[in-house]
Amino acid sequence: METPAPKPSRIKKFFRRALFVLAALITLGALLIAEENWRGSRAWRNYKSAMEAKGERFDAARLIPPKVPDEDNFAACPYLAHAFAGPLESPGWTNIESYLRYPESLPHRPAWPYGLSPDLANWAAAFQRVSDNAEPAARGRQDAQARGLRQLGLPATAENSQTRSQGGATPEKMEPAQAATIILDRLKVCEPVLAELRAASLRRYCRFNVPYEDWAGPTKSNAYILTAHHYVVIKWLDRVLSLRAEAELAAGQGGQALEDVNLMFRLDDGLKDEPLLISQLVRYASLSILLQPVAQGLAEHRWSDAQLRALQERLGQTDLLASTVRSFYGERDLCDNPFFNESVMKLRGWDRLEQVNVNRAFQEVLLPRIDLADREINPVVGHTCDLATSNYLVGPTVLQRVRAILLHHILAAMMAPSLGHVTEKTAATQTDVDLVTVACALERYRLAEGTYPDQLEALTPRFIATLPHDIINGQPLKYRRTANGKFVLYSVGWNGKDDGGVTATDKEGRLDRQRGDWVLEYPD
């Protein structure tokens, strides 16, 4: 008689069932991943094909400025090329900041619209104070005091600009010509570098060797750092050149001032073709520094007609709108899309669906903000784009967050709002350039006729071929003469309303670009 087989225990039955369920879940998960990968890849492929059929391109290579021979490249001169050679503090690096002893104790250059002669006096007093012969301990105290003053928004000059420094005049009593002499004498130590740059600026091209090929590779972090180095170099050069040019104008050296301004223009040539948004943001700041001595010279009637003609021609070639749109494409094709291509996530389909929405947001809420054909950045269009942006935003509730995850809006919600506000800065900086361009033509008219015209139309075609229109609404810029023989020239600004040439300030007294008009008006 055979012994019956023992029945499996309840524990074994449980494990068998658990293994079956686990295997089923793994199989189901694999199927879901495969389906999601197929769905995402198909969605991206269809979207890309549809956009390419409309003429859109996604290859990053088209955006990268072509390489040029070093002997023809201004940016390949040793001083500028070293920005990409390694850390700025390396022994082989010569930063122009190092020529200025303890520059952190010096006053910052003010931004647009322009500084007045007391600004030169503050700089001259600071240069006198921070002398090479000052005791180290005293310098340390002065530097600490200067940093504290800047944190309070006060000028970083000796004793808050109230005491004499080494027997020199206080800023309040220093004449512009005297201040200019002190500044130019102090900046002579920069001449070796500036002489190298002036000689190299005669080269045909200016193409900084940004490591674009590494931006989407495993060494992208190092590429970001090296790219940032040349922003630092350009910013410091612009500050020194702007200060020199303003001092040269005060000293009656208009020709030398124009040379320094032209050197800043050559640095701008390198930034304008870089398809990176950060490059354009740095360019906006650099142009504000460049406009400083140009506008100061206009306000004090220090430029000759020939110099004004040269400045006017160069400013008229400055097109921030086209460069900014190019950088938008760079953000998409050099930064965003390679990020999705390199993703290590197993849910590649999920990545692709996010990629579709990032690119869709780019087309719907970013590109329409700048109208290249009509040369406009209309805030009304921007507001419409802001409303469209809300379709991608992640709400505060759990349900809204889950919805954003399921609809694959996470990355689009991060990108769309941050990039949308760039166009306001673009419009403001381009308007500054346009206002100074017209002001050059107005000054040429004054030199020829003895007074400013009653209407801007009197400038064409003798003093300017075509008057730039208001970037905001496409209408003519506003202009009127004033009782003191000067003029007010302005754009209606970001609020789109004519406030009569009146600017607005915030609680701290800083210019509020979102309210009031954007104005060029010379001080009394």
C-alpha positions as CSV (number, residue, x, y, z in Angstrom):
1,M,0.0,0.0,0.0
2,E,1.5,3.3,-1.2
3,T,2.0,6.2,1.3
4,P,0.1,9.3,0.1
5,A,2.2,12.3,-0.8
6,P,2.4,14.9,1.9
7,K,0.3,18.0,1.3
8,P,2.2,21.2,0.9
9,S,2.2,23.3,3.9
10,R,0.3,26.6,4.0
11,I,3.7,28.5,4.1
12,K,4.8,26.9,0.8
13,K,1.4,27.7,-0.8
14,F,1.8,31.3,0.3
15,F,5.3,31.6,-1.2
16,R,4.2,30.0,-4.4
17,R,1.3,32.4,-4.7
18,A,3.5,35.4,-3.7
19,L,6.1,34.4,-6.3
20,F,3.4,34.2,-9.0
21,V,2.0,37.6,-8.0
22,L,5.4,39.1,-8.0
23,A,6.2,37.6,-11.4
24,A,2.9,38.9,-12.7
25,L,3.6,42.4,-11.3
26,I,7.2,42.4,-12.8
27,T,5.8,41.3,-16.1
28,L,3.0,43.9,-15.9
29,G,5.6,46.6,-15.0
30,A,7.9,45.6,-17.8
31,L,4.9,45.8,-20.2
32,L,3.9,49.2,-18.9
33,I,7.5,50.5,-19.2
34,A,7.7,49.1,-22.8
35,E,4.4,50.7,-23.6
36,E,5.4,54.0,-22.0
37,N,8.7,53.9,-23.9
38,W,7.0,53.2,-27.1
39,R,4.3,55.9,-26.5
40,G,6.9,58.5,-25.5
41,S,9.3,57.8,-28.4
42,R,6.4,57.8,-30.8
43,A,5.1,61.1,-29.4
44,W,8.5,62.8,-29.7
45,R,9.1,61.4,-33.2
46,N,5.7,62.6,-34.4
47,Y,6.1,66.0,-32.8
48,K,9.6,66.5,-34.2
49,S,8.5,65.4,-37.7
50,A,5.5,67.7,-37.6
51,M,7.7,70.7,-36.6
52,E,10.4,69.9,-39.2
53,A,7.7,69.8,-41.8
54,K,7.0,73.4,-40.8
55,G,10.6,74.4,-41.3
56,E,11.8,74.0,-37.7
57,R,15.3,72.6,-37.0
58,F,16.6,70.8,-34.0
59,D,20.3,70.3,-34.8
60,A,22.5,72.2,-32.4
61,A,25.4,72.5,-34.8
62,R,23.6,75.2,-36.8
63,L,23.7,77.5,-33.7
64,I,27.4,77.2,-32.9
65,P,29.5,80.0,-34.4
66,P,32.0,78.6,-36.9
67,K,35.6,78.4,-35.7
68,V,38.0,80.9,-37.1
69,P,41.9,81.0,-37.4
70,D,43.6,82.3,-34.3
71,E,45.5,84.9,-36.3
72,D,42.2,86.4,-37.4
73,N,40.4,86.1,-34.1
74,F,40.4,88.9,-31.5
75,A,39.3,86.5,-28.8
76,A,42.3,84.3,-29.4
77,C,44.8,86.9,-28.1
78,P,46.6,85.6,-25.0
79,Y,44.7,87.7,-22.4
80,L,41.3,86.6,-23.6
81,A,42.3,83.0,-24.5
82,H,43.5,82.3,-21.0
83,A,39.9,82.5,-19.8
84,F,39.5,79.0,-21.1
85,A,42.9,77.7,-20.0
86,G,41.9,76.9,-16.4
87,P,41.0,78.5,-13.1
88,L,41.2,82.3,-13.1
89,E,43.4,82.2,-10.0
90,S,46.0,80.0,-11.6
91,P,49.6,81.4,-11.9
92,G,49.3,81.6,-15.6
93,W,46.3,83.8,-15.5
94,T,46.6,87.6,-15.5
95,N,43.3,89.2,-14.5
96,I,43.0,92.9,-15.1
97,E,41.5,93.2,-11.7
98,S,44.9,92.4,-10.3
99,Y,46.3,95.6,-11.7
100,L,44.0,97.6,-9.3
101,R,45.2,97.3,-5.7
102,Y,42.4,96.1,-3.5
103,P,39.6,96.8,-6.0
104,E,37.0,95.6,-3.6
105,S,37.4,98.9,-1.7
106,L,36.6,100.9,-4.8
107,P,33.1,102.2,-5.7
108,H,31.1,100.1,-8.1
109,R,30.5,101.5,-11.6
110,P,26.9,102.7,-11.7
111,A,24.7,101.2,-14.4
112,W,22.6,103.0,-17.0
113,P,21.6,105.7,-17.7
114,Y,24.8,107.5,-16.8
115,G,26.9,108.8,-13.9
116,L,27.6,112.4,-13.2
117,S,31.0,114.0,-12.6
118,P,30.9,113.4,-8.8
119,D,31.1,109.7,-9.7
120,L,34.6,110.4,-11.2
121,A,35.4,112.3,-8.0
122,N,34.4,109.3,-5.8
123,W,36.6,107.1,-7.9
124,A,39.6,109.5,-7.8
125,A,39.2,109.8,-4.0
126,A,39.1,106.0,-3.7
127,F,42.2,105.6,-5.9
128,Q,44.0,108.1,-3.7
129,R,43.0,106.3,-0.5
130,V,43.9,102.9,-1.6
131,S,47.5,103.7,-2.4
132,D,50.3,101.2,-2.8
133,N,52.0,102.7,0.3
134,A,49.1,102.2,2.7
135,E,49.8,100.0,5.7
136,P,48.3,96.5,5.4
137,A,46.3,96.8,8.6
138,A,45.0,100.2,7.5
139,R,44.0,98.7,4.1
140,G,42.2,95.9,5.8
141,R,40.2,98.3,7.9
142,Q,39.4,100.4,4.8
143,D,38.3,97.4,2.8
144,A,36.1,96.2,5.6
145,Q,34.6,99.7,6.0
146,A,34.0,99.9,2.2
147,R,32.3,96.5,2.1
148,G,30.0,97.7,5.0
149,L,29.2,100.9,3.2
150,R,28.3,99.1,0.1
151,Q,25.9,96.8,2.0
152,L,24.2,100.0,3.2
153,G,24.0,101.3,-0.3
154,L,26.5,104.1,0.4
155,P,29.5,105.0,-1.8
156,A,32.6,103.0,-0.8
157,T,35.0,105.9,-0.4
158,A,37.1,106.9,2.5
159,E,35.1,107.9,5.6
160,N,31.9,107.8,3.5
161,S,33.3,110.4,1.1
162,Q,33.4,113.0,3.9
163,T,37.1,113.1,4.8
164,R,40.3,114.0,2.9
165,S,42.5,111.2,1.7
166,Q,46.2,111.7,1.8
167,G,46.0,115.4,1.4
168,G,43.7,115.2,-1.7
169,A,40.4,117.0,-2.1
170,T,37.2,115.5,-1.0
171,P,34.9,114.2,-3.8
172,E,32.5,117.1,-3.3
173,K,35.3,119.6,-4.0
174,M,37.1,117.8,-6.7
175,E,36.8,119.2,-10.3
176,P,36.0,116.6,-13.0
177,A,39.3,117.4,-14.8
178,Q,41.3,116.9,-11.6
179,A,39.5,113.6,-10.9
180,A,40.1,112.4,-14.5
181,T,43.8,113.1,-14.2
182,I,44.0,111.0,-11.0
183,I,42.0,108.1,-12.5
184,L,43.9,108.0,-15.8
185,D,47.2,108.0,-13.9
186,R,46.1,105.2,-11.7
187,L,44.8,103.1,-14.7
188,K,48.2,103.4,-16.5
189,V,49.1,100.0,-14.8
190,C,46.4,98.5,-17.1
191,E,48.0,99.7,-20.3
192,P,50.1,96.6,-21.1
193,V,46.9,94.5,-21.3
194,L,44.9,97.2,-23.0
195,A,47.6,97.7,-25.6
196,E,47.5,93.9,-26.4
197,L,43.8,94.1,-26.7
198,R,43.8,97.2,-29.0
199,A,46.3,95.5,-31.3
200,A,44.3,92.3,-31.4
201,S,41.0,94.1,-31.9
202,L,42.1,94.9,-35.5
203,R,41.6,91.2,-36.3
204,R,38.5,90.4,-38.4
205,Y,36.6,88.1,-36.1
206,C,35.8,87.8,-32.4
207,R,34.8,84.2,-31.5
208,F,35.4,83.1,-27.9
209,N,36.4,79.4,-27.7
210,V,33.4,78.3,-25.7
211,P,33.6,74.5,-25.4
212,Y,30.1,73.9,-26.9
213,E,31.0,70.3,-27.8
214,D,31.3,69.5,-24.1
215,W,28.0,71.0,-23.0
216,A,26.2,67.8,-23.7
217,G,28.9,65.4,-22.6
218,P,30.3,63.9,-19.4
219,T,32.6,67.0,-18.9
220,K,29.7,69.5,-19.1
221,S,30.3,70.8,-15.5
222,N,33.8,71.8,-16.4
223,A,32.5,73.3,-19.7
224,Y,30.0,75.4,-17.7
225,I,32.8,76.7,-15.5
226,L,35.2,77.6,-18.4
227,T,32.3,79.3,-20.2
228,A,31.6,81.4,-17.1
229,H,35.2,82.5,-16.9
230,H,35.0,84.6,-20.0
231,Y,32.0,86.4,-18.7
232,V,34.0,87.5,-15.7
233,V,36.9,88.7,-17.9
234,I,34.5,90.7,-20.2
235,K,32.7,92.3,-17.3
236,W,36.0,93.5,-15.7
237,L,37.4,94.8,-19.0
238,D,34.1,96.7,-19.6
239,R,34.3,98.3,-16.2
240,V,37.8,99.4,-16.6
241,L,37.3,100.6,-20.2
242,S,34.1,102.4,-19.3
243,L,35.8,104.3,-16.4
244,R,38.8,105.1,-18.6
245,A,36.6,106.4,-21.4
246,E,34.6,108.6,-19.0
247,A,37.8,110.0,-17.5
248,E,39.3,110.6,-20.9
249,L,36.2,112.6,-21.9
250,A,36.5,114.7,-18.8
251,A,40.1,115.3,-19.7
252,G,39.3,116.4,-23.2
253,Q,40.6,113.2,-24.8
254,G,37.6,112.2,-26.9
255,G,39.7,110.2,-29.4
256,Q,41.1,108.0,-26.8
257,A,37.7,107.6,-25.2
258,L,36.3,106.5,-28.6
259,E,39.1,103.9,-28.8
260,D,38.1,102.4,-25.4
261,V,34.4,102.4,-26.3
262,N,35.2,100.6,-29.6
263,L,37.2,98.0,-27.7
264,M,34.0,97.3,-25.7
265,F,32.1,97.0,-28.9
266,R,34.6,94.4,-30.1
267,L,34.1,92.4,-26.9
268,D,30.3,92.6,-27.6
269,D,31.0,91.2,-31.0
270,G,32.0,87.9,-29.4
271,L,29.0,87.7,-27.1
272,K,26.3,88.6,-29.7
273,D,26.8,85.3,-31.6
274,E,26.9,83.0,-28.6
275,P,23.7,80.9,-28.6
276,L,23.5,80.8,-24.8
277,L,20.9,82.7,-22.8
278,I,23.4,83.5,-20.1
279,S,25.7,85.0,-22.7
280,Q,22.9,87.4,-23.7
281,L,22.2,88.3,-20.1
282,V,25.8,89.2,-19.6
283,R,25.7,91.1,-22.9
284,Y,22.8,93.2,-21.6
285,A,24.8,94.1,-18.5
286,S,27.9,94.9,-20.6
287,L,26.0,97.1,-22.9
288,S,24.7,99.1,-20.0
289,I,28.3,99.7,-18.9
290,L,29.3,100.6,-22.5
291,L,26.5,103.1,-22.7
292,Q,27.7,104.9,-19.6
293,P,30.5,107.0,-21.1
294,V,28.7,107.4,-24.4
295,A,25.7,109.0,-22.7
296,Q,27.9,111.0,-20.3
297,G,29.8,112.4,-23.3
298,L,26.4,113.3,-24.9
299,A,25.1,115.0,-21.8
300,E,28.3,117.1,-21.5
301,H,28.7,117.7,-25.3
302,R,32.2,116.2,-25.4
303,W,31.9,114.1,-28.6
304,S,32.7,115.6,-32.1
305,D,30.5,115.0,-35.1
306,A,32.9,112.4,-36.5
307,Q,33.0,110.5,-33.2
308,L,29.2,110.7,-32.9
309,R,28.8,109.4,-36.4
310,A,31.0,106.4,-35.6
311,L,29.1,105.7,-32.3
312,Q,25.8,106.0,-34.0
313,E,26.7,103.6,-36.8
314,R,28.0,101.0,-34.3
315,L,25.0,101.3,-32.0
316,G,22.6,101.0,-34.9
317,Q,24.1,97.6,-35.6
318,T,23.3,96.3,-32.2
319,D,20.3,93.9,-32.5
320,L,19.5,92.3,-29.2
321,L,16.2,90.8,-30.4
322,A,17.8,88.5,-33.0
323,S,20.5,87.4,-30.6
324,T,18.0,86.7,-27.8
325,V,15.8,84.5,-30.1
326,R,19.0,82.7,-31.2
327,S,19.8,82.0,-27.5
328,F,16.3,80.7,-26.9
329,Y,17.0,78.1,-29.6
330,G,20.3,77.5,-27.9
331,E,18.6,76.8,-24.6
332,R,16.4,74.2,-26.4
333,D,18.9,72.5,-28.7
334,L,22.1,72.9,-26.8
335,C,20.8,72.4,-23.2
336,D,17.3,71.0,-22.9
337,N,17.1,68.4,-25.7
338,P,20.5,66.9,-25.0
339,F,19.5,66.5,-21.4
340,F,16.7,64.2,-22.5
341,N,18.9,62.3,-24.8
342,E,21.4,61.6,-22.0
343,S,18.9,60.7,-19.4
344,V,19.8,57.6,-17.3
345,M,16.1,57.0,-16.4
346,K,14.7,53.6,-17.4
347,L,11.5,55.3,-18.3
348,R,12.8,56.8,-21.5
349,G,9.3,57.2,-22.7
350,W,8.4,59.3,-19.7
351,D,11.4,61.5,-20.6
352,R,10.3,61.8,-24.2
353,L,6.8,62.9,-23.1
354,E,8.3,65.6,-20.9
355,Q,10.5,66.6,-23.8
356,V,7.5,67.0,-26.1
357,N,5.9,69.4,-23.6
358,V,9.1,71.4,-23.0
359,N,9.4,71.9,-26.7
360,R,5.7,72.7,-27.0
361,A,6.0,75.3,-24.2
362,F,9.0,76.7,-26.1
363,Q,6.9,77.3,-29.2
364,E,3.7,78.4,-27.4
365,V,4.9,80.7,-24.5
366,L,8.5,81.7,-25.3
367,L,9.1,82.4,-29.0
368,P,5.9,84.5,-29.6
369,R,7.2,87.1,-27.1
370,I,9.7,88.5,-29.6
371,D,8.4,89.6,-33.0
372,L,11.5,89.8,-35.2
373,A,9.6,90.7,-38.4
374,D,8.2,93.9,-36.8
375,R,11.0,94.4,-34.3
376,E,8.7,94.4,-31.3
377,I,8.5,93.0,-27.8
378,N,4.9,93.8,-26.9
379,P,3.9,93.3,-23.2
380,V,0.3,92.5,-24.3
381,V,1.7,89.5,-26.3
382,G,3.8,88.7,-23.3
383,H,0.8,88.7,-21.0
384,T,-1.0,86.3,-23.4
385,C,2.0,84.0,-23.2
386,D,1.9,84.2,-19.4
387,L,-1.6,83.0,-19.5
388,A,-0.6,80.2,-21.8
389,T,2.2,79.4,-19.3
390,S,-0.4,78.6,-16.7
391,N,-1.3,75.4,-18.7
392,Y,2.1,74.0,-17.7
393,L,2.3,75.3,-14.1
394,V,2.2,72.9,-11.2
395,G,-0.5,73.9,-8.7
396,P,-0.1,73.8,-4.9
397,T,-2.6,71.0,-4.2
398,V,-1.8,67.3,-4.3
399,L,-4.3,66.7,-7.0
400,Q,-2.7,69.4,-9.2
401,R,0.7,68.0,-8.6
402,V,-0.4,64.5,-9.6
403,R,-2.1,65.9,-12.6
404,A,1.1,67.7,-13.7
405,I,3.0,64.4,-13.3
406,L,0.5,62.4,-15.3
407,L,0.4,65.1,-18.0
408,H,4.2,65.3,-18.1
409,H,4.4,69.0,-17.3
410,I,7.0,69.0,-14.6
411,L,10.0,70.3,-16.6
412,A,8.0,72.5,-18.8
413,A,6.6,74.2,-15.6
414,M,10.2,74.8,-14.5
415,M,11.3,76.2,-17.8
416,A,8.5,78.4,-19.1
417,P,8.2,81.0,-16.3
418,S,11.9,81.5,-15.8
419,L,12.7,82.2,-19.5
420,G,9.6,84.3,-20.1
421,H,10.8,87.3,-18.1
422,V,14.0,87.6,-20.1
423,T,12.2,89.4,-22.8
424,E,11.5,92.4,-20.5
425,K,15.3,92.8,-20.0
426,T,15.8,92.4,-23.8
427,A,13.3,95.2,-24.5
428,A,14.7,97.5,-21.9
429,T,18.3,97.1,-23.0
430,Q,17.5,97.4,-26.7
431,T,15.5,100.6,-25.9
432,D,18.5,102.0,-24.1
433,V,20.6,101.4,-27.2
434,D,18.0,102.9,-29.5
435,L,17.6,106.0,-27.3
436,V,21.3,106.6,-27.3
437,T,21.5,106.1,-31.0
438,V,18.9,108.8,-31.6
439,A,20.6,111.0,-29.0
440,C,23.8,110.8,-31.1
441,A,21.8,112.0,-34.1
442,L,20.3,114.8,-32.0
443,E,23.7,115.9,-30.8
444,R,25.0,116.0,-34.4
445,Y,22.0,118.1,-35.3
446,R,22.8,120.5,-32.4
447,L,26.4,120.8,-33.5
448,A,25.3,121.7,-37.0
449,E,22.3,123.9,-36.2
450,G,23.1,125.2,-32.8
451,T,20.0,123.8,-31.1
452,Y,18.0,120.6,-30.9
453,P,15.2,120.0,-33.5
454,D,11.5,120.5,-32.7
455,Q,10.6,117.1,-34.1
456,L,12.6,113.9,-34.5
457,E,11.6,113.8,-38.2
458,A,14.0,116.7,-38.8
459,L,16.9,114.2,-38.2
460,T,16.2,112.1,-41.3
461,P,17.9,111.5,-43.7
462,R,20.8,113.9,-43.0
463,F,21.7,112.8,-39.4
464,I,20.1,109.3,-39.3
465,A,18.8,107.2,-42.2
466,T,15.8,105.7,-40.3
467,L,14.6,106.4,-36.8
468,P,14.2,103.3,-34.6
469,H,10.6,102.9,-33.4
470,D,9.5,102.0,-29.9
471,I,10.2,98.3,-29.3
472,I,7.2,98.1,-27.0
473,N,4.4,99.1,-29.5
474,G,6.0,99.8,-32.9
475,Q,5.1,103.5,-32.6
476,P,7.6,106.4,-32.9
477,L,9.6,107.2,-29.9
478,K,8.3,110.1,-27.8
479,Y,10.3,113.4,-28.0
480,R,9.9,116.9,-26.8
481,R,12.2,119.9,-26.2
482,T,12.4,121.3,-22.7
483,A,12.5,124.9,-21.5
484,N,16.2,124.6,-20.5
485,G,17.2,124.0,-24.1
486,K,17.5,120.2,-23.7
487,F,15.1,117.4,-24.5
488,V,13.2,114.4,-23.2
489,L,13.4,111.2,-25.3
490,Y,11.5,108.1,-24.2
491,S,9.7,104.9,-24.8
492,V,6.3,104.2,-23.2
493,G,7.9,101.4,-21.2
494,W,6.7,98.0,-20.0
495,N,3.3,99.3,-18.9
496,G,2.6,100.3,-22.5
497,K,1.3,103.7,-21.3
498,D,2.6,107.2,-22.1
499,D,3.4,108.6,-18.7
500,G,4.7,111.9,-20.2
501,G,8.4,110.9,-19.9
502,V,8.2,110.3,-16.2
503,T,10.1,107.3,-14.7
504,A,9.1,105.3,-11.7
505,T,11.1,104.1,-8.7
506,D,10.7,101.4,-6.2
507,K,10.7,101.7,-2.4
508,E,14.5,101.7,-2.3
509,G,14.7,104.5,-4.9
510,R,15.9,102.3,-7.7
511,L,14.5,102.6,-11.3
512,D,11.4,100.5,-11.7
513,R,11.3,99.2,-15.3
514,Q,7.8,97.8,-15.0
515,R,6.2,101.1,-14.3
516,G,6.7,104.5,-15.8
517,D,8.4,105.4,-19.1
518,W,12.0,104.5,-20.2
519,V,13.6,107.9,-20.5
520,L,16.8,109.5,-21.7
521,E,17.0,113.0,-20.3
522,Y,20.2,115.0,-19.5
523,P,20.6,116.3,-16.0
524,D,20.7,120.1,-15.4
